[in-house]
């Protein structure tokens, strides 16, 4: 437990921020999982339309400071690569 007023305030603030960060992180992971499931099930046209939403949410999460911008770039790159490989595989 906090011993000073400042420490108590910091604990309250950190709790709010932790909750907010968990929301953004959970939302981002959910969208990525939905996208991966679409690609895995072969719903490539649906996944192609869903990709901009996934990218937007990843970038939004980074803008809030929940994840680093390099992590956001890596995640975007991986979802795009996943779709591109699936599209190439379906054509060939």
N, C-alpha and C positions, 0 to 999 in steps of 0.2 A: 504494500500500500504506500501511497505517496506521503512524504513527510512534510513537504512545504506546499504553499498555495500554488507556486509555479509548477511544481511536479504534478500536482493534481490536475491543473489546467492542461498540462502537456499530455497527461494520460487520457483525458477526455477528448482532446483534439486528435490524438493518435488513434483512438477507438473509432472516431467518425471517419478518419481517413482510411483506416484499414477496411472498414465496411464498404466505403465507396470504391476502393481499389478492388476488393473481392467481387463487387458487382460488375465492374468493367472487365476484369479478367475472366470471370465466368461467362459473361455474354460473348466475349471474343472466342473463347474455347468452344462454346456451343455452336457458333456460326461455322467455325472451322470444321467441327465434327459433322455438321449437316452437309457441308460442302464435300468432305471426303466420302461420306456415305453415298451422295449422289453420283460421284465419279465411280465409286466401287460398284454400284448397282447398274452402271452403264447409262445413266440419265445425263448424257453429256450436254445436250442442248439446254436442259434445265440448269445444269451446273455452270454453263457458260454465261447464262443470264444472271445467276446468283453471285458470280465472282466479284463484280464491282461492289456489291454490298459487303462481302467478306473483307475485301481490301479496305473499304471505307471504315469498317469497324476496327480493323487492326490499327489503321493509322490514327483513328480517334483515341484508341486506348493508349497509344504512344504519346499523343498530344496532351493527354491528361497526366502523363508522367508515371503511369502504372508499369509500362515496359519501356525499355530504352529504344531510341529510334533505330538503332542497328538491328535490334531483335525484331522490330516491326518489319524492317526491310527484308530480313531473312525469312520471316513467316510469309510475307507476301510472295517472295520469290518461290518458296516451296509450294504454295498452293497453285501458283501459275504454272510451275513446272509439272506438277501433278496433272493438271488439266491438259497441258500441251502433250505430255507423253500419252495420255489416254486417247486424245484426239488422233495422234499419229498412229497409235496402235489400231484404232478402229478403221482408219483409212487403208492401212496397209495390210 
